[in-house]
Amino acid sequence: MAELTRYRRYYDLAALPFGGETTPLLLPIGGSHRTLTRGGVHLIIKQVFDNAIDYLQSTGDAHERATERLRQASAHWLRHTAGSHMMDGQVDLRYVRDNLGHESISTTSQYLHADDDDRHRATEAGLRLNW
């Protein structure tokens, strides 16, 4: 929320949106208050990743793996990462589904990345007999 507040203040908006406000969440670069298109968001995100790649390349070959990973990055990649972090943080599956706008819980279930060892320990603990 602190970042949202800072972002909105940069654009001379109230710290938090008020009821009925129609200002889009993401504003175009240049200060206009019209809606940023999906393509515009994509271009901005790709530019951020390209800037990160340029920086990593300027530091030498030590970050070659990270550079290659960033070449594959996209807005969808960020969305998937956010979903995975919510799941790893034990956010209720229904909330993750709603946050990501999925119609089906089975789509959201793809974001479950339970480690096999963790799954086995949890299963074993749940089935333990106290003799």
QUIGI-V10131 format. One record per run of one state. SS is the DSSP state (2 for helix, 1 for strand, 0 for the rest). FROM is the first residue (numbers start at 0). TO is the last residue. Records with the same first field share a line. If there is no record, write none. Layout:
SS=FROM-TO / FROM-TO
This chain:
0=0-0 / 10-25 / 27-33 / 35-36 / 58-59 / 71-73 / 88-91 / 100-103 / 111-114 / 127-130
2=1-9 / 37-57 / 60-70 / 74-87 / 92-99 / 104-110 / 115-126
1=26-26 / 34-34
